Amino acid sequence: MAGGGPGAFIGPVHRMAAELDGKIRLVAGAFSRDAGRNAEAARDWGVAPERAYADVDALIAGEAGRPDGAELLAVTTPNHVHFAQSAAALKGGLHVMSDKPATLTLAQARELAGVVSASGRLYGLTYVYTGYPMVREAREIVRRGDLGAVRKVVVEYAQGWLSEPVERQGSKQAEWRADPAQAGAGGCIADIGVHAFNLAEFVSGDRVGRLCADVAAVVPGRMLDDDCNILLRFGGGARGVLIASQISAGARNGLNIKVYGERGGLTWSHERHTELTVDWLDGPTQVLHAASSYLGAAARAGSRIPTGHPEGFVEAFANLYGDLADAIVAGRGDAGLVPGIEDGVRGMAFVEQAVAASRTDAGWIELDGSLA
């Protein structure tokens, strides 16, 4: 693991998720640039002291010289080092699971796509919400054509934790997210907007082709955006609306998606993530529940305990890690439903192009998510 030392939020989530199903074990890490924190993380997580490395380059070199060396690197650091760490690991023969976004810039994401292709290794990206069983069921319902042709997609991700300038009040998690040097061109849009964007494409099965963006920093003095309102046009003809906000005071982690077709629509909410509601144009409303026998194979495989017993965020992460582990063991060239570098490039294209279009009041623009 790269990152995840004391005080980190997402690193421990990656660790718990990776180890949940017994397919992956944490054996080495460069957990912190601070030697004391690095040693503390290793001690707390049962990693041998000599396998707590000063940096990722040392980790790659050290593990390459061991008969029991690491095979997969989890990148859980801030955005500005994702590219260097992922590229170094892939070139060093390791598979990679990276936190999102893939890189700091679109140019880096496209360069990383070339590295992934040349490496022969697997690359996964933790757009975690694609790991929820009922999100995978929603995708399957749309893919089967149950709703008919998709006409409208509405996705919202509302948080309120940046309603005040907490990045100037000692919040470690806010500090780097509000710093362009560490977060990149986008703030809210790169932190949670890309999740909403990825979810819209994952569930609808379609790609956004055009967008019209209003991206703003609402809190005075903030350098990066904290609120986004974006109109979408999908390649298949559907219209869409994407809202991402971190200044929606009182909102916790309000992610939800609605997809409407010719014959009905479906709704999934992160706050009721074990349920999927399907409303028919001419029929009764259905509420589907996670871990039920009537669900598709992908949704059933994503649950570990009987229906009615709640699973959540860590388990969704674990589904991505489990799928990647299965692909590595089987020697497959892809990891199935795990988001990959193409999703990473599209996410960075969405961030940079939406921010630029909003800044210049460009109106509708073409989204260029090409790999090169």
C-alpha positions in Angstrom: 0.0 0.0 0.0 1.1 3.5 -0.8 -0.3 6.0 1.8 -2.8 5.2 4.4 -0.7 6.2 7.4 -2.1 7.5 10.8 -4.8 10.1 10.3 -5.7 9.0 6.7 -9.4 8.2 5.9 -9.3 6.2 2.7 -6.2 4.1 3.2 -7.6 2.0 6.1 -10.8 1.5 4.0 -8.7 0.1 1.2 -6.9 -2.2 3.7 -10.1 -3.5 5.3 -11.7 -4.1 1.9 -8.7 -5.8 0.3 -8.4 -8.3 3.1 -12.1 -8.9 3.8 -12.5 -12.0 1.6 -9.1 -13.5 2.3 -8.0 -13.2 -1.3 -5.4 -10.4 -0.6 -3.0 -9.8 2.3 -1.2 -6.6 3.2 2.5 -7.5 3.3 4.4 -4.2 2.6 3.8 -0.5 2.4 5.1 3.0 2.1 2.4 4.4 4.4 3.8 7.8 5.3 6.7 10.1 4.4 7.2 10.5 8.2 9.4 7.6 9.4 7.6 7.4 12.7 4.1 7.3 11.2 5.3 4.8 8.6 6.6 2.4 11.4 3.4 3.0 13.4 1.2 2.0 10.5 3.3 -1.2 9.8 3.1 -2.1 13.5 -0.7 -1.6 13.7 -1.3 -3.6 10.5 1.0 -6.5 11.2 3.5 -5.6 8.5 7.1 -6.6 9.2 9.3 -3.6 10.0 11.7 -4.2 7.2 8.8 -4.1 4.7 7.7 -0.6 5.7 9.6 1.4 3.0 10.5 5.1 2.9 8.8 5.5 -0.5 7.1 3.6 -3.3 10.3 3.3 -5.4 12.0 1.6 -2.4 9.0 -0.6 -2.0 9.0 -1.8 -5.6 12.8 -2.5 -5.5 12.6 -4.2 -2.1 9.7 -6.4 -3.0 11.1 -7.4 -6.4 14.0 -9.0 -4.6 11.9 -11.2 -2.4 10.5 -14.7 -3.3 7.3 -13.7 -1.4 7.2 -10.2 -2.8 4.1 -8.1 -3.3 2.0 -8.5 -6.5 -0.4 -5.7 -6.2 0.0 -2.0 -5.1 -2.9 -0.1 -3.6 -2.5 3.6 -4.3 -4.3 5.6 -1.5 -2.3 8.8 -1.6 -3.5 12.4 -2.7 -4.1 13.0 -6.4 -0.8 14.6 -7.3 1.2 11.4 -6.8 -1.2 8.9 -8.3 0.5 8.9 -11.7 4.0 8.5 -10.5 3.2 5.7 -8.1 0.9 3.9 -10.4 3.3 4.1 -13.4 6.3 3.0 -11.3 4.4 0.0 -9.9 3.2 -1.1 -13.4 6.6 -0.8 -14.9 8.0 -2.7 -11.9 5.7 -5.6 -12.6 3.0 -4.9 -10.0 -0.7 -4.8 -10.6 -2.3 -1.6 -9.4 -5.6 -0.6 -7.6 -5.7 3.2 -7.4 -8.0 5.5 -5.5 -9.7 8.0 -7.8 -9.2 10.2 -9.8 -6.6 8.2 -11.7 -4.1 11.1 -12.0 -3.7 14.9 -11.4 -4.3 15.8 -15.1 -5.8 14.5 -18.2 -2.4 14.4 -19.9 -1.1 12.2 -17.2 -4.2 9.9 -17.4 -3.6 9.4 -21.1 0.1 8.7 -20.5 -0.8 6.2 -17.8 -3.1 4.5 -20.3 0.0 3.8 -22.4 1.9 2.5 -19.4 -1.0 0.1 -18.5 -1.2 -1.2 -22.1 2.6 -1.8 -22.3 2.9 -3.4 -18.8 0.7 -6.4 -19.2 -0.6 -5.8 -15.7 -4.1 -5.1 -14.5 -5.1 -1.6 -13.4 -8.2 -0.9 -11.3 -9.7 2.3 -10.1 -11.9 2.5 -7.0 -15.0 4.1 -8.2 -16.5 2.3 -5.2 -20.2 2.8 -5.9 -19.9 0.4 -8.9 -19.2 -2.3 -6.3 -22.6 -2.1 -4.6 -24.8 -5.1 -5.5 -27.9 -3.0 -6.3 -25.9 -0.7 -8.5 -24.8 -3.7 -10.5 -28.4 -4.9 -10.6 -29.5 -1.5 -11.9 -26.9 -1.7 -14.6 -28.2 -5.2 -15.6 -31.8 -4.0 -15.7 -30.9 -1.3 -18.1 -28.6 -3.5 -20.2 -31.4 -6.1 -20.6 -33.7 -3.4 -22.0 -36.4 -3.8 -19.3 -36.9 0.0 -19.2 -36.8 0.4 -22.9 -34.5 3.0 -24.5 -33.0 5.3 -21.9 -34.3 8.8 -22.1 -33.1 10.6 -19.0 -30.4 10.2 -16.3 -30.3 12.2 -13.1 -27.4 11.8 -10.7 -26.8 13.8 -7.5 -24.0 13.7 -5.0 -24.5 16.1 -2.1 -22.2 16.7 0.9 -22.1 19.6 3.3 -18.7 19.2 5.1 -17.1 22.0 3.1 -19.8 24.6 3.9 -17.2 26.4 6.0 -13.5 27.0 5.1 -12.3 24.1 7.1 -9.2 23.8 4.9 -8.0 26.9 6.8 -9.1 25.5 10.2 -6.8 22.5 10.5 -8.7 19.8 8.6 -6.1 17.5 7.0 -8.7 16.0 4.7 -9.8 19.4 3.4 -6.4 20.9 3.1 -5.1 18.8 0.2 -8.5 18.7 -1.5 -8.6 22.5 -1.6 -5.0 22.8 -2.9 -4.7 22.8 -6.8 -1.1 21.5 -6.5 -2.3 18.4 -4.8 -5.9 18.0 -6.0 -5.6 19.2 -9.6 -7.9 21.5 -11.6 -11.0 20.4 -9.8 -12.1 20.4 -6.2 -15.6 19.0 -5.6 -15.8 17.9 -9.2 -12.7 15.8 -8.9 -13.5 14.5 -5.4 -17.1 13.4 -5.8 -18.3 14.7 -9.2 -16.3 12.0 -10.9 -18.1 9.4 -8.8 -21.4 10.8 -10.1 -20.2 10.9 -13.6 -18.8 7.3 -13.5 -22.0 6.1 -11.9 -24.2 7.7 -14.6 -22.2 6.0 -17.4 -21.9 2.6 -15.5 -25.6 2.3 -14.8 -26.9 3.7 -18.1 -24.4 1.7 -20.2 -23.9 4.8 -22.3 -21.2 7.5 -22.7 -21.6 11.2 -22.2 -20.9 13.0 -25.4 -21.6 16.6 -24.6 -21.9 18.7 -21.5 -22.8 22.2 -20.3 -21.2 23.1 -17.0 -21.6 25.5 -14.1 -18.7 24.8 -11.7 -18.1 27.3 -8.9 -16.3 28.0 -5.6 -19.1 29.2 -3.4 -17.1 29.7 -0.1 -15.2 33.0 -0.3 -11.4 32.5 -0.7 -11.6 28.9 -1.8 -9.3 28.2 -4.7 -11.1 25.1 -6.1 -14.8 24.5 -6.9 -17.1 23.3 -4.2 -20.4 23.1 -6.2 -21.2 21.8 -9.7 -24.3 21.8 -11.8 -23.9 20.1 -15.2 -26.2 19.2 -18.1 -25.4 16.0 -20.0 -26.1 14.6 -23.4 -25.4 10.9 -23.9 -24.3 9.3 -27.1 -27.5 7.2 -27.3 -29.7 10.3 -27.2 -30.5 10.5 -23.5 -30.5 13.8 -21.6 -28.9 14.0 -18.2 -28.4 16.2 -15.1 -25.4 15.9 -12.7 -25.3 17.8 -9.4 -22.2 17.5 -7.2 -21.9 19.7 -4.1 -19.8 19.9 -0.9 -21.5 23.1 0.4 -25.0 21.6 0.7 -25.2 22.3 4.4 -26.7 19.3 6.3 -26.1 16.8 3.5 -24.0 13.9 4.6 -23.2 11.6 1.7 -26.3 12.0 -0.5 -25.5 10.1 -3.7 -28.5 8.9 -5.7 -29.2 8.1 -9.4 -32.4 7.9 -11.4 -32.6 6.4 -14.9 -35.8 6.8 -16.9 -36.6 4.7 -20.0 -39.6 4.4 -22.3 -41.4 1.9 -20.0 -40.3 2.9 -16.5 -37.5 4.2 -14.3 -35.3 3.0 -11.5 -33.9 4.8 -8.4 -30.9 3.9 -6.2 -29.8 5.9 -3.2 -26.6 5.4 -1.3 -28.4 6.0 2.0 -30.7 3.1 1.2 -28.1 1.1 -0.8 -29.6 -2.3 -0.2 -32.7 -1.4 -2.1 -33.4 -0.6 -5.8 -36.8 0.9 -6.7 -38.3 0.3 -10.2 -41.3 2.4 -11.1 -43.3 1.2 -14.2 -45.2 3.4 -16.6 -48.2 1.0 -16.4 -47.6 -1.3 -13.4 -47.0 -1.5 -9.7 -43.8 -0.1 -8.2 -41.2 -2.8 -7.3 -38.6 -2.6 -4.5 -35.8 -5.0 -5.0 -33.6 -6.0 -2.0 -29.9 -7.0 -1.9 -29.0 -10.7 -1.5 -32.3 -11.9 -2.9 -32.5 -15.0 -5.1 -34.4 -13.1 -7.9 -31.4 -10.8 -8.6 -28.9 -11.2 -11.4 -25.6 -13.1 -10.9 -23.5 -9.9 -10.5 -25.7 -8.5 -7.8 -26.0 -11.9 -5.9 -22.2 -12.3 -6.0 -21.7 -8.9 -4.4 -23.5 -9.8 -1.2 -22.0 -11.9 1.6 -24.8 -12.2 4.1 -28.6 -12.9 3.8 -31.1 -10.3 2.7 -32.1 -7.8 5.4 -28.6 -7.7 6.9 -26.9 -4.5 5.9 -23.6 -4.3 4.1 -22.0 -1.1 3.0 -19.0 1.0 1.9 -16.2 -1.4 2.9 -18.0 -4.3 1.2 -18.4 -2.4 -2.0 -14.7 -1.6 -2.0 -14.1 -5.3 -1.3 -16.1 -6.4 -4.3 -13.7 -4.4 -6.5 -10.7 -5.8 -4.8 -12.1 -9.3 -5.0 -12.9 -9.1 -8.7 -9.4 -7.8 -9.3 -7.8 -10.6 -7.3 -9.8 -13.2 -9.2 -8.6 -11.8 -12.5 -5.0 -11.8 -11.3 -5.1 -15.4 -10.2 -6.9 -16.5 -13.4 -4.4 -14.6 -15.5 -7.2 -12.7 -17.3 -6.5 -9.5 -19.3 -9.4 -7.6 -17.8 -11.1 -7.4 -14.4 -14.7 -7.4 -15.5 -16.8 -4.9 -13.7 -13.8 -3.2 -12.0 -13.4 0.3 -13.4 -10.1 0.6 -15.3 -7.9 3.1 -17.1 -10.5 4.0 -19.7 -12.8 5.1 -16.9 -9.8 7.0 -15.4 -9.2 8.9 -18.6 -12.9 9.7 -19.0 -13.1 11.0 -15.4 -10.1 13.3 -15.9 -11.5 14.5 -19.2 -14.8 15.3 -17.4 -13.1 17.2 -14.7 -10.7 19.4 -16.8 -13.1 20.0 -19.7 -16.1 20.9 -17.4 -14.0 23.2 -15.3 -12.6 25.0 -18.4 -15.9 25.3 -20.0 -17.5 26.8 -16.9 -14.7 29.2 -16.5 -15.2 30.6 -20.0 -19.0 30.3 -20.1 -18.5 28.1 -23.2 -22.0 26.5 -23.0 -22.3 23.2 -24.6 -19.0 21.4 -25.4 -18.0 18.0 -26.8 -16.5 15.7 -24.1 -13.2 14.2 -25.5 -12.5 11.2 -23.4 -10.2 9.5 -25.9 -7.2 7.5 -24.6 -4.7 9.5 -26.7 
